[in-house]
Amino acid sequence: MSNYSSKIISSAISALAAQQAMLAATSNNIANVNTPGYARRTVDLVTRNSPEAGVGGQLGAGVDISSVQRIADRFLQGVLERTAGERSSARAQSEFLSRAEQLFRLDGTSPTIGSTLSAFFTAANDLASDPASLELRSNFVERARDLVTSISSTYNNLASLQREADLRLEAEVSSVNRITAEIAALNGQISTVEADGTSTATDFRDQRERLLNELSEKISFSTVELANGSINIQLANGFSLVNGGTSRDLSITQTPSFDSTPPQSLSGEILRYITYNYGDDTTRSDVDFTTMLSQGEGSIAGLLKVRGTVQTGDTSPFNATGPIVQLAGQVEAVTRTLLDSVNRTYLGYDTSLPGNGDEDLGTAGFQSRAGDLNGNAPDIYGLFTFNYSGSRDLNSNGLPDDIAAIVDPNTFTNFSSRLALAFTDPARVAAALDIDTNPGSTSFAPGDARNIQAIANLRNQTYTFSVVEGSGGSFSGRFEEAYNNVISTAGNAARRANTQAESADQKFITVSAKRDEISGVNLDEEFTNLVRFQRAFQASARVLRVADELLEQVVNLL
């Protein structure tokens, strides 16, 4: 015969425990409503099996807690991680390219290369109207100085942006190593908790998911969950960053074992490589991951894309990929045209004039036909020069045609940061041209402005501006058209980056909302559950009181 009083008490007690568990889960959900990475919990209940046969057994024995479920969708979580990486990469690119674009804005308050180019040619044209005027000469010198300053500052600012992105990589790689080490530690804790096959390490899994979200903001990766609950994390090339309870640290170095002479950056430093070192600090054995990581997503990829990456064997900073390097290369192309073609014109080197062709260079080299107020000829780099301790005329021909020979991948990689004006004295402006056609003798006519007029006329001269060292082709046009091409490059790159950032932001918001629909805490729902479970608990307590009263009456009857 069944003991029905015992059944009532047992069922009520099990119900109290079950409702307490559900209230505890609801309380925990409410407490973690704003906790990053938290997935809401639900308690699964099952009918407790009754060992009795017959009618008493059919009445049941109460309720048991089957499990505590962590509500999460791994597929949706993976989509969220990918969109987080896209957003982080786009934001990094947008930040740097927006700052780069500011250097070339047409509506900016600071002088740009474009505005100083225009002012330079205008000043040359003004001087041609009165070449003896010291005021006009001073204005020409100042406008030439402004042009030099705007070119060097623009280039140096681009170099600083590249340098900043390069330095920021060090902190990002350090964060990756910290995160992967913490994930490996959590893998060990999860596998220990879940070793019995019935338990779920819900809190540890929350922490790991939060770390995976952080990691996805740094780099692209894939994950594989093992039977024991731990995960492996792999890069695109199959390299395991995390394998169960073990993690591998990435390295960031300027001296990788696979490249003994890496090229300089725009600023003269060495760009950092991201590697894995199979050796030690004394004897490195590096595998390069830099290009591979740049092709993924995350802040590291974004920084690498704007900073640029180099390949083993590259010899110039302009060999690197990336929009900042491309812009710097276009600025450098303008600089080299000033040093070569414009200086040739300033020297009076015109093969169409009698006695002034290549055939007359001879052993003494070319003799300038231009003259200043005192009849003195300009130096080889007569108008624009550059800071350099070595010889500027390696072939001793008296012409500014040694730029390519001066370039050294280890010591001298660009002219833009070294650009200078050859003189500061207005009297040194060589406005006149020699009227004596006899080689070796010169004569200048008073008021002659042919040379400075030739400089002014270069405004409409077409040149081929080579984007040097293979960093993006060449451009044919006038100086101002070449600069407009730079503006277009900067503007298009910034707009693309901004568009990608806005799109990635919206995509992340959409996916996050979908994830929150499944895994997030809905306070309205939790408050409803709180009332429902509380009422069920109160009812179970009431049942227990009734059972106690019934038992007391039975005892009193005996």
Secondary structure, DSSP 8 states (H G I E B T S, - for coil): ---HHHHHHHHHHHHHHHHHHHHHHHHHHHHTTT-TT---EEEEEEE------HHHHHT---EEEEEEEE---HHHHHHHHHHHHHHHHHHHHHHHHHHHHHTT-TT-SS--HHHHHHHHHHHHHHHHH-TT-HHHHHHHHHHHHHHHHHHHHHHHHHHHHHHHHHHHHHHHHHHHHHHHHHHHHHHHHHHHHGGGSS---HHHHHHHHHHHHHHHTT---EEEE-TTS-EEEE-TTS-EEEETTEE---EEESS-TT-SS--B-TTSSB--EEEEESS-SSS--EEE-HHHHHTS-SHHHHHHHHH----TT--SGGGS-SHHHHHHHHHHHHHHHIIIIIHHHHTT--TTSTT-SGGG-TTT-----EE-TTS----SS-SEEE--SS-S-TT-SSSS--HHHH-BTTTB--SGGGEEES---GGG---EE----STT-----TT--HHHHHHHHGGG--EEEE-GGGSS-EEEE-HHHHHHHHHHHHHHHHHHHHHHHHHHHHHHHHHHHHHHHHHS--HHHHHHHHHHHHHHHHHHHHHHHHHHHHHHHHHHH-
